[in-house]
Amino acid sequence: MNSGPNTDSLADALAIAQHHDAVTGTEKQHVANDYSKRLSIGYNEAEELVSSSLACLVESTLLTRCQNPVTKFKQCPLLNISYCPASEVDLVQGKSLVIVVYNALGWKRNEVIRIPVIDGNVTVHDSNGKEIESQLLPQAEVYVDLRNYYVKAYLGQTPPKTPKYWLAFTVSVPPLGFSTYTVSTAKRTGSTRSSIHTYQSSEKSRFEVGQGNLKLIFSTDQEKYTNYVNIRSSVEEQVELSYLYYSGYNGTNQKDPQNSGAYIFRPNGTYPINHERQVPVTVLHGPVLDEVHQRINPWIYQITRLHKGKEHVEVEFIVGPIPIEDGIGKEVATQISTTMETNKTFYTDSNGRDFIKRIRDYRTDWDLEVNQPIAGNYYPINLGIYIKDNRTEFSVLVDRSIGGSSLEDGQIELMVHRRLLLDDSRGVAEALNETDCVADDCRGLTVQGKYYYRIDPLGEGAKWRRTFGQEIYSPLLLAFSEKDDKDDWMNSHVPTFSGIDSSYTLPDNVVIITLQELDNGEVLLRLAHLYEIEEDKDLSVMASVELKKLFPGKKIKEVKEMNLSANQERTEMERKKLAWKIEGSSGNGFVSRGGPVDPKELDVELAPMEIRTFIIYFDYNHLFESL
């Protein structure tokens, strides 16, 4: 029986979207539309569940069942294009905006969040009612265009008003919990407005961004080049960011008829995309973050960000619609180049887990005949890619699955957008030329995304890749509500909460990948070790998780270890497991594994790269007796 909003519809939609054509984008357009529709329906129902759950938690953390919470929360799925009706409220009429920030990871996080606001005369307070540092950044015109077009395309309506600013501030959120922040009309100074500087490419100027250990030094007469300097680690490197496109191969009248298309990446020439020199560079400075805005050409816009206290660079790109008036399909890539000597070698992740060594134009298992020197060296990237030499490691993390490579030493390349005009005869029977329409105005897609890069001394890059990679994968969830200024929200509600013991945090090398309530109150728990053997000198070691502190206030009756898919007990699976003979193996196939779980101590051990799955049974009689 359906007892209210749940995540079942979203789970079903995500399961269908694991189809190989959905993952790769090789389905027909009407099928892609159906995937999107199913995901949207599932998201809306899950959003309702999350909102009601957060309302229960902010109104009471008692373990009794919550019935009818009063607080109404809203979320903003189009926040990436600066559309968030919940934050674009008029606070002049004695109202304050309440933002509950939820952290799904098992460790504390300090991050900058940004929300669009109508008025700049605002101030931000934390869970203790203390005013905190915040910054106003003017809305770039590129966001206004994206917002107006895609809100109309997705929601069928034009936004009634346009926010003037992004409001940025740092939040601190406990593990598996939330913190509360309020935005209200400032009675005195309010948020700090960003200082704005523009630099013409004709003037030879140097400027610096970054307020902590990491600095980026730009020169206006060399738009693509940046000096990257980390004072703490003594790393200094020249970084060049550039764009190019590959023209899609047209084999229609050729002896080899293979076109470039949805399945096949077959470039027919490489074309650098030059910066428009007459467009000035805009630089925003403030107490929370710095930004450098660059319009590369009429359909590529780039923002480089440095956050206070962070030692990585965030690059946001807005690419599209890709022009096709010349009748040529294009596949757009960005290149991040350094002076590193990497000897044809780079590393890409395998489904976000282990990193695999790649060597350009080489395969370990056979003699490779190189016919496609570009496409033949491209690999899927879900988490990140990195290169290294005898001094440093250069890591790039992505916010979505894309293709990438290192086609030259010291360089990393990422494919950011594709628009092709021919079918490649592999079964989809359509060109990869997706459009969105508002009335009769149909345009090729615009892609907005981010990647992040950092340079570390050799052997020190894994910690950032693993930790920050999880923070990209599980972004902070923002839920918005309003309150009257007369209401004392922080005393009448729960302002901060953690679902685990207040004295506990997960080890830095462990992440929860599943935490799901099953029938009869049982819980499915999957824990994963984030590191490979010898990946990090401190964190590639056996880790331990204390289940008692993961479930405070509950008495664990039994812990049953399962196989990875949780459909049979591990002991039963191992009893039936085949012992494979591996050709060329010495027979000593020992792999480190965590030991059995002691029923009294209830500590789970995890060896490097190990994933363990458990069903946990609770003694609910003990729980109700203690209330």
Disulfide bonds with the S-S distance in Angstrom:
Cys56-Cys66 2.00
Cys76-Cys84 2.02
Cys437-Cys442 1.93
